[in-house]
Amino acid sequence: MAEALVTRRPTAVVIGAGASGLFAAAALTDFADVTIVERDRLPGGPEPRRGVPQARHAHLVWSGGVKAFDDLVPGLTGDIVARGGRLVHIMGDMVSRAPNEVWFRRFTTTHHRNLVCSRDLLDFVLRHRVLADERITLREGTTVLGLEGDAAAVTGVRIRTDGEESVLRADLVVDASGRGSRAPQWLTGLGAPSVTEREVNAGVVYATRLFHAPEATRGVGFPLVNVQATPAKAPGRGGIILPVEGNRWIVTLAGTRGGEPTDDPDAFVDFALALDDPVIGELVKGLEPLGDVMTTRATANRRRYYEQVKRWPDGFLVLGDAVAGYNPVYGHGLTVAAQCALAVRDTLSATGLGQPGLARRLQRVAARPVAGAWDLAVGQDALYPGATDTRPNAVERLLARFVDKAVETGARNPRAMGALLDVMSLERPATRLFSPDMLIPMVIGPRRPHLQGPPLTDAERKSAMP
């Protein structure tokens, strides 16, 4: 009797158990057994950890990310909402001022929803769902020392656990280790070409403090309040109030070079009151703080153009912040991480693992969501003094003026708002801004007057008063 043939299931190693790594693991499980290598020890609940230094600041997930979340991990958004997160309507549940100082009307005709919660809660629920998959193994307290293989193909990683070094072999290695990724050095160490990088750094500093929500706002869905910085008036200063689970407000303030917030608790509310519009300071003053002020300076937009490397090794892929990190004010990092993983999964569905040249193809499809978010972030931040050695060219300046005009139109017209949000939510490419939904109201109106202040209702203002 002939023996049955046993086909080996492919293996993948994912470096990093942050959101990008977890989404990557979820995308790969239909095609490989996955080992996640994480240098930290992960918390057992919705708690902060060292490997996510920006977790204390305000986070949100645009509707393009919400869709990708649930495509990758069905029911993930619902699980987060069940634990206290919110799906908020854009712009109905938001009070928001654009970088050109235009206040958005709170239109309710669009389908767009943001997922709002603390980063600790989001990461906890995501870890719980993804790591429950028996096809995924987590190796905590393990550091990746480098890649195995050569310039033609990566075959695994060298690791160290509790002082012992070993090698993990894999058919695919995914670097999702974040902004501190050492992939450029690892690749050149194997003899692969160097990677082109670009940085646009507006010099933004973030300062965040938690507050007890006003008693009357609890359970009533108080809106997000967002005052965006204005590049035309450097230093740019802004802030956001993010009502989250646990009857708390996350309040994040931001300022560019020469106008940075500090970690001085006595200066926090004064900084908010000194913004171009003092609405955030007015809502926060008198509230009871929860803990100290946390600051972050690592906010530069930084992109590595791996998809342009001419000789890309088989068996290696870079995703998430290891490819591109963005100024957090735009809220696109989590959305891009999920969309990149989804693009990888969809490509593998058509090919499977093991095809020559597959890693290069995966790197290119993952670059598409990156490019959309990058253009949105850099289009604003490059306008700040000292942000980049290369000032925007004539085409980039013209595009920036068109985007300002699109924002002005969307602030007054619901059809144009829908087109604008399709782009800002990373659901559609920037060409959507040139659709009739935007161009017709831009050219011929109707032209409602701009709002003269934040569109908070009297009831909302009253409920927020301590």
Phi, psi and omega per residue, in radians:
M1 nan 2.231 -3.096
A2 -1.210 2.460 3.103
E3 -1.306 2.504 3.112
A4 -1.218 2.438 3.097
L5 -1.377 2.349 3.104
V6 -1.872 2.064 3.131
T7 -1.597 2.163 -3.138
R8 -1.242 2.277 3.079
R9 -1.333 2.338 3.133
P10 -1.032 2.761 3.131
T11 -2.152 2.595 3.084
A12 -2.362 2.528 3.019
V13 -2.009 2.236 3.074
V14 -1.944 2.186 -3.139
I15 -1.608 1.940 3.110
G16 1.904 2.261 3.121
A17 -1.887 0.469 2.956
G18 -1.338 -2.997 -3.087
A19 -1.024 -0.766 -3.125
S20 -1.075 -0.760 -3.141
G21 -1.162 -0.699 3.132
L22 -1.169 -0.733 3.087
F23 -1.122 -0.696 3.105
A24 -1.081 -0.760 3.126
A25 -1.069 -0.759 3.118
A26 -1.074 -0.625 -3.130
A27 -1.239 -0.432 -3.003
L28 -1.666 -0.234 -2.948
T29 -1.139 -0.431 3.088
D30 -1.293 -0.189 -3.015
F31 -2.119 -0.249 -3.052
A32 -2.807 2.759 2.887
D33 -1.409 2.302 -2.954
V34 -1.993 2.330 2.968
T35 -1.991 2.135 3.061
I36 -1.673 2.200 3.128
V37 -1.850 2.095 -3.056
E38 -2.288 2.245 -3.090
R39 -1.310 -0.468 3.136
D40 -1.460 2.912 2.859
R41 -1.674 2.141 -3.010
L42 -1.421 2.469 3.117
P43 -1.221 2.738 -3.124
G44 -1.529 -0.107 -3.129
G45 -2.446 -2.978 3.124
P46 -1.326 1.349 -3.058
E47 -2.249 2.725 3.117
P48 -1.228 2.748 3.025
R49 -2.475 2.756 -3.012
R50 -1.043 -0.592 -3.033
G51 -1.339 -0.027 3.102
V52 -2.205 1.323 -2.992
P53 -1.143 -0.397 -3.124
Q54 -1.632 0.158 -3.044
A55 -1.141 -0.392 -3.102
R56 -1.316 -0.320 -3.081
H57 -1.497 2.980 -3.126
A58 -1.135 2.336 3.071
H59 -2.262 2.564 2.930
L60 -2.580 2.820 -3.121
V61 -2.086 2.075 3.127
W62 -1.169 2.873 -3.026
S63 -1.108 -0.522 3.036
G64 -1.098 -0.585 3.070
G65 -1.306 -0.663 3.105
V66 -1.004 -0.772 3.124
K67 -1.113 -0.754 3.139
A68 -1.164 -0.665 3.076
F69 -0.920 -0.905 -3.034
D70 -1.330 -0.419 3.028
D71 -1.201 -0.676 -3.114
L72 -1.399 -0.748 -3.100
V73 -2.268 1.511 -3.041
P74 -0.922 2.284 3.125
G75 1.478 0.025 -3.082
L76 -1.055 -0.829 -3.115
T77 -1.066 -0.747 3.109
G78 -1.067 -0.671 3.102
D79 -1.109 -0.710 3.134
I80 -1.159 -0.738 3.120
V81 -1.117 -0.688 -3.134
A82 -1.103 -0.404 -3.139
R83 -1.722 0.177 3.042
G84 2.092 -0.132 3.064
G85 -1.210 2.984 -3.134
R86 -2.342 2.532 2.885
L87 -1.775 1.940 -3.044
V88 -1.858 2.480 -3.132
H89 -1.339 2.327 3.030
I90 -1.770 1.968 0.240
M91 -1.917 0.112 -3.040
G92 -1.030 -0.621 -3.113
D93 -1.812 0.431 -3.107
M94 -2.348 2.571 2.969
V95 -2.093 1.864 -2.901
S96 -2.390 2.362 3.042
R97 -1.973 2.280 -3.082
A98 -1.356 2.898 3.112
P99 -1.047 -0.359 3.088
N100 -1.620 0.306 3.034
E101 1.231 0.356 3.079
V102 -1.654 2.253 3.049
W103 -1.477 2.308 3.111
F104 -1.394 2.403 2.946
R105 -1.226 2.661 -3.072
R106 -1.565 1.122 3.117
F107 -1.121 2.530 -3.133
T108 -2.095 0.246 -3.033
T109 -1.571 -0.179 -3.114
T110 -1.597 2.877 -3.091
H111 -1.589 -0.090 -2.928
H112 -1.243 2.374 3.118
R113 -2.363 2.353 3.008
N114 -1.711 2.485 2.978
L115 -1.576 2.191 -3.065
V116 -2.181 2.199 3.063
C117 -2.969 3.056 3.014
S118 -1.234 2.660 3.096
R119 -1.134 -0.583 3.125
D120 -1.064 -0.740 3.132
L121 -1.166 -0.787 -3.123
L122 -1.026 -0.849 -3.105
D123 -1.119 -0.678 -3.134
F124 -1.100 -0.849 -3.119
V125 -1.136 -0.714 3.115
L126 -1.091 -0.791 3.099
R127 -1.043 -0.808 -3.102
H128 -1.015 -0.774 -3.094
R129 -1.250 -0.824 -3.023
V130 -1.255 -0.758 -3.064
L131 -1.303 -0.166 3.045
A132 -1.284 -0.235 -3.135
D133 -1.283 2.134 -3.079
E134 -1.187 -0.212 3.093
R135 -1.451 -0.020 -3.108
I136 -2.027 2.289 3.062
T137 -2.018 2.335 3.109
L138 -1.835 2.256 3.022
R139 -2.001 1.723 -3.140
E140 -1.450 2.884 3.097
G141 1.017 0.561 -3.065
T142 -2.194 2.249 -3.109
T143 -1.844 2.335 3.046
V144 -1.487 2.158 -3.102
L145 -1.602 -0.472 -3.123
G146 2.997 -3.141 -3.125
L147 -1.664 2.584 2.963
E148 -1.720 2.553 3.108
G149 2.136 -2.641 3.135
D150 -2.557 -2.965 -3.075
A151 -1.134 -0.343 -3.123
A152 -1.552 -0.572 -3.060
A153 -2.744 2.371 3.007
V154 -1.640 2.302 -3.045
T155 -2.025 -0.015 3.137
G156 2.842 -2.874 3.141
V157 -2.376 2.615 2.980
R158 -1.615 2.323 -3.047
I159 -2.282 2.814 3.029
R160 -2.316 2.201 3.101
T161 -2.265 2.133 3.132
D162 0.902 0.711 3.085
G163 1.455 -0.159 -3.132
E164 -1.714 2.298 3.125
E165 -1.742 2.535 3.109
S166 -2.744 -3.137 -3.131
V167 -2.143 2.331 3.001
L168 -1.838 2.042 3.097
R169 -1.475 2.570 -3.135
A170 -2.762 2.656 3.041
D171 -1.374 -0.415 3.103
L172 -2.536 2.289 3.031
V173 -1.963 2.223 3.140
V174 -2.014 2.086 3.064
D175 -1.569 1.899 3.060
A176 -2.176 0.729 -3.001
S177 -1.538 0.032 3.012
G178 1.592 -2.879 -3.056
R179 -1.016 -0.502 -3.115
G180 -1.498 0.245 -3.110
S181 -0.924 2.443 3.085
R182 -1.829 0.316 -3.117
A183 -0.975 -0.726 3.124
P184 -1.009 -0.744 3.122
Q185 -1.212 -0.707 3.119
W186 -1.055 -0.746 -3.091
L187 -1.167 -0.800 3.128
T188 -1.153 -0.524 3.069
G189 -1.117 -0.464 3.074
L190 -1.522 -0.087 -3.111
G191 1.670 0.122 3.107
A192 -1.380 2.781 -3.135
P193 -1.134 2.728 3.084
S194 -1.245 2.815 -3.054
V195 -1.873 2.322 3.061
T196 -1.238 2.356 3.121
E197 -2.204 2.674 3.030
R198 -2.435 2.468 3.103
E199 -2.255 2.351 2.998
V200 -2.202 1.948 -2.990
N201 -2.149 1.842 3.120
A202 -1.344 -0.042 3.118
G203 1.280 0.531 -3.075
V204 -1.321 2.373 2.985
V205 -2.019 2.372 3.111
Y206 -1.908 2.438 3.037
A207 -2.290 2.238 -3.044
T208 -2.258 2.467 3.026
R209 -2.451 2.454 3.062
L210 -1.545 2.505 3.088
F211 -2.325 2.631 2.901
H212 -1.135 2.272 3.077
A213 -1.138 2.545 3.045
P214 -0.956 2.455 -3.037
E215 -0.931 -0.756 -3.041
A216 -1.267 -0.246 -3.140
T217 -1.582 -0.162 -3.021
R218 -1.263 2.199 3.122
G219 1.399 0.130 -3.100
V220 -1.999 0.114 3.077
G221 1.196 0.919 3.108
F222 -1.059 2.448 -3.052
P223 -1.237 2.723 2.899
L224 -1.146 2.525 3.092
V225 -2.184 2.108 -2.967
N226 -2.351 2.088 3.041
V227 -2.005 1.854 -3.074
Q228 -1.456 2.577 3.122
A229 -1.164 2.721 -3.082
T230 -1.974 1.908 -3.137
P231 -1.024 -0.502 -3.104
A232 -1.247 -0.210 -3.124
K233 -2.195 1.093 3.138
A234 -1.160 2.497 -0.025
P235 -1.250 2.468 3.124
G236 -1.432 2.313 3.129
R237 -2.273 2.460 3.123
G238 -2.765 -3.050 3.136
G239 -3.035 2.972 -3.129
I240 -2.587 2.481 2.942
I241 -1.863 2.138 -3.116
L242 -2.091 1.778 3.068
P243 -1.243 2.181 -3.076
V244 -2.248 -3.135 -3.103
E245 -1.001 2.741 3.119
G246 1.399 0.335 3.139
N247 0.952 0.847 -3.133
R248 -2.190 2.666 2.952
W249 -1.955 2.175 2.915
I250 -1.553 2.110 3.139
V251 -2.018 2.005 3.139
T252 -1.999 2.214 3.076
L253 -1.932 2.630 -3.076
A254 -2.488 2.598 3.064
G255 -2.706 2.532 3.121
T256 -1.560 -3.082 -3.036
R257 -0.877 2.243 -3.128
G258 1.539 -0.137 3.139
G259 -2.434 0.605 -3.034
E260 -1.377 2.483 2.961
P261 -1.301 2.867 3.141
T262 -2.122 -3.139 3.087
D263 -1.622 0.216 3.101
D264 -1.273 1.970 -3.097
P265 -1.088 -0.493 -3.123
D266 -1.306 -0.294 -3.110
A267 -1.721 -0.118 -2.980
F268 -1.110 -0.946 -3.104
V269 -1.174 -0.639 3.115
D270 -1.076 -0.685 3.085
F271 -1.066 -0.771 -3.136
A272 -1.116 -0.682 3.127
L273 -1.201 -0.395 -3.104
A274 -1.556 0.004 3.059
L275 -1.103 2.850 -3.131
D276 -0.897 -0.639 2.967
D277 -2.107 2.241 -3.015
P278 -1.484 0.230 -2.980
V279 -0.999 -0.690 -3.122
I280 -1.139 -0.790 3.109
G281 -1.087 -0.680 3.140
E282 -1.132 -0.641 -3.128
L283 -1.341 -0.477 -3.032
V284 -1.613 -0.549 -3.055
K285 -1.029 2.363 -3.129
G286 1.592 -0.164 3.112
L287 -1.389 2.712 3.130
E288 -1.463 2.092 3.140
P289 -1.341 2.711 3.075
L290 -2.083 1.650 3.105
G291 1.563 -3.030 -3.041
D292 -1.503 3.074 3.039
V293 -1.507 2.251 3.124
M294 -1.871 2.317 -3.121
T295 -2.061 2.702 3.084
T296 -2.473 2.357 3.085
R297 -1.977 -0.190 -3.115
A298 -1.447 1.352 -3.024
T299 -2.181 0.164 -3.091
A300 -1.160 2.585 2.923
N301 -1.387 2.105 -3.110
R302 -2.382 2.202 -3.090
R303 -2.226 2.429 3.045
R304 -2.006 2.177 -2.995
Y305 -1.588 1.133 -3.129
Y306 -1.070 -0.572 -3.087
E307 -1.158 -0.248 -3.139
Q308 -1.667 -0.101 3.133
V309 -1.116 2.235 -3.006
K310 -1.245 -0.646 -3.139
R311 -2.074 1.660 -3.083
W312 -1.724 2.287 -3.083
P313 -1.249 2.435 2.991
D314 -1.075 2.647 3.018
G315 1.424 0.207 -3.117
F316 -2.407 2.436 -3.085
L317 -2.566 2.445 3.100
V318 -2.078 2.319 -3.083
L319 -2.362 2.877 2.995
G320 1.216 -2.574 -3.110
D321 -1.107 -0.300 3.062
A322 -1.166 -0.402 3.036
V323 -1.580 -0.917 -3.095
A324 -2.615 2.283 3.006
G325 -1.989 2.521 -3.025
Y326 -2.093 2.718 2.939
N327 -0.925 2.094 -3.023
P328 -1.080 -0.265 -3.095
V329 -1.048 -0.435 -3.082
Y330 -1.499 -0.221 3.028
G331 1.138 0.527 -3.025
H332 -1.801 -0.176 -3.012
G333 -1.053 -0.836 -3.128
L334 -1.173 -0.682 3.115
T335 -1.081 -0.805 -3.141
V336 -1.115 -0.702 3.133
A337 -1.010 -0.789 -3.139
A338 -1.215 -0.715 -3.123
Q339 -1.163 -0.631 3.089
C340 -1.123 -0.790 3.123
A341 -1.092 -0.670 3.124
L342 -1.136 -0.707 3.101
A343 -1.091 -0.669 3.090
V344 -1.124 -0.827 -3.135
R345 -1.042 -0.774 -3.103
D346 -1.135 -0.643 3.108
T347 -1.195 -0.748 3.116
L348 -1.133 -0.531 3.101
S349 -1.052 -0.503 -3.132
A350 -1.575 -0.349 -3.013
T351 -2.164 -0.600 -2.952
G352 1.309 2.995 3.121
L353 -1.440 2.771 2.997
G354 1.757 -0.087 3.135
Q355 -1.369 2.372 3.076
P356 -1.029 2.374 3.133
G357 1.414 0.011 -3.079
L358 -1.126 -0.722 -3.096
A359 -1.065 -0.678 3.100
R360 -1.100 -0.730 3.123
R361 -1.136 -0.730 3.115
L362 -1.093 -0.702 3.130
Q363 -1.095 -0.629 -3.133
R364 -1.272 -0.713 -3.137
V365 -1.230 -0.545 3.106
A366 -1.227 -0.383 -3.130
A367 -1.292 -0.316 -3.064
R368 -1.167 -0.859 3.058
P369 -1.089 -0.604 3.116
V370 -1.030 -0.775 -3.056
A371 -1.106 -0.710 -3.128
G372 -1.105 -0.817 3.135
A373 -1.174 -0.670 -3.140
W374 -1.059 -0.814 -3.114
D375 -1.091 -0.675 3.124
L376 -1.143 -0.764 -3.098
A377 -1.229 -0.857 -3.052
V378 -1.207 -0.548 3.123
G379 -1.013 -0.533 3.078
Q380 -1.589 -0.872 -2.979
D381 -1.203 -0.490 3.140
A382 -1.142 -0.252 -3.126
L383 -1.405 -0.240 3.141
Y384 -1.364 2.489 3.104
P385 -1.015 2.326 3.091
G386 1.377 0.082 -3.071
A387 -1.244 -0.542 -3.074
T388 -2.692 2.635 3.086
D389 -1.251 -0.381 -3.122
T390 -1.882 1.874 3.140
R391 -1.201 2.671 3.128
P392 -0.978 2.388 3.105
N393 -1.414 -3.098 -3.052
A394 -1.083 -0.700 -3.134
V395 -1.145 -0.753 3.140
E396 -1.136 -0.670 3.110
R397 -1.170 -0.682 3.108
L398 -1.124 -0.725 3.126
L399 -1.136 -0.685 3.111
A400 -1.076 -0.707 3.109
R401 -1.154 -0.641 3.108
F402 -1.156 -0.695 3.114
V403 -1.117 -0.703 3.062
D404 -1.021 -0.732 3.123
K405 -1.153 -0.671 3.095
A406 -1.109 -0.691 3.100
V407 -1.118 -0.788 3.116
E408 -1.028 -0.700 -3.125
T409 -1.233 -0.796 3.130
G410 -1.090 -0.535 3.133
A411 -1.151 -0.325 -3.054
R412 -2.087 -0.119 -3.046
N413 -2.387 2.173 -3.056
P414 -1.165 -0.603 3.107
R415 -1.135 -0.776 3.110
A416 -1.149 -0.621 3.086
M417 -1.068 -0.713 3.108
G418 -1.045 -0.755 3.112
A419 -1.137 -0.743 3.133
L420 -1.084 -0.768 -3.119
L421 -1.229 -0.524 3.034
D422 -0.980 -0.678 -3.124
V423 -1.397 -0.846 -3.107
M424 -1.099 -0.548 -3.138
S425 -1.455 -0.002 -3.134
L426 1.069 0.579 3.013
E427 -1.572 -0.552 -3.083
R428 -2.339 2.722 3.101
P429 -1.235 2.924 -3.085
A430 -1.079 -0.368 3.101
T431 -1.059 -0.323 3.080
R432 -1.046 -0.454 3.128
L433 -1.200 -0.253 3.139
F434 -1.776 0.274 3.124
S435 -1.418 2.841 3.093
P436 -0.993 -0.554 3.128
D437 -1.015 -0.541 3.102
M438 -1.659 -0.803 -2.980
L439 -1.212 -0.673 -3.112
I440 -1.113 -0.925 3.093
P441 -1.157 -0.454 3.098
M442 -1.144 -0.661 -3.049
V443 -1.535 -0.755 -2.991
I444 -2.048 0.005 3.090
G445 1.575 -2.835 0.144
P446 -1.178 2.649 -3.048
R447 -1.942 1.491 3.016
R448 -1.199 2.659 3.062
P449 -1.197 2.633 3.058
H450 -1.188 2.600 3.041
L451 -1.161 2.541 -3.102
Q452 -1.662 -0.036 3.141
G453 -2.956 3.129 -3.097
P454 -1.128 2.294 -3.075
P455 -1.432 0.954 2.972
L456 -1.402 2.413 3.064
T457 -1.326 2.814 3.090
D458 -1.043 -0.673 -3.138
A459 -1.128 -0.695 3.126
E460 -1.157 -0.752 3.110
R461 -1.089 -0.740 -3.111
K462 -1.144 -0.706 -3.111
S463 -1.158 -0.458 -3.086
A464 -1.505 -0.154 -3.135
M465 -1.332 2.197 -3.114
P466 -1.174 nan nan
